[in-house]
């Protein structure tokens, strides 16, 4: 989840005198209010809005359940990227999505991280009984202890990199960050499924994804994606996690099937 409990404050106004035509167009496209720093210049506001729209379109075009999951979001706040490199967080009580960009919008939250945050929105939208069953079934597969409490996550006191590899093997995670907390494991696994289903992304150790159900131009060079780290001996349980998430409609059946195919292909590549 990440982040603090900051709500929509005075520094993130969307006053009629501040919002630019480009910003209003993007709000209409994404269907939720977009809150930017009211001190930003009109040119900066328009640039930030365009970058958010680019991320939105990329994720929408490469995720089957995007519209259903993004509909859970009630607003977006664009904050300045800080030294902690916090690129996004979801606020469950308000269903708000906080995302980060550099001041010049040269770097903003990317589509894979957006799917991670939608993973949190998806989880909290499940009925309480389903959330409980999912946690129990997931914990039986993970069969280990996550490294951080929710309070440590909220206050940035989680030093998960110190024991990343042993925790990743115990928990069968797809990344170091997924070892922090069960909720992050959900979101990181969803993000992994997104990445291997997106022909515009390339993941080291996996064949370049080109699922027949995605649009892809051969003139485009897939972007190298980092942050995913699968540990040896964990693939059978990662498959179980992917199958479990599909049962709860975290993603579509065809995305599940293609992700499992990619896992099989990656495993064969390691053996050769």
Order of alpha helices (4+ residues) and beta strands (2+ residues): alpha-beta-alpha-alpha-beta-beta-beta-alpha-alpha-alpha-alpha-alpha-beta-beta-alpha-alpha
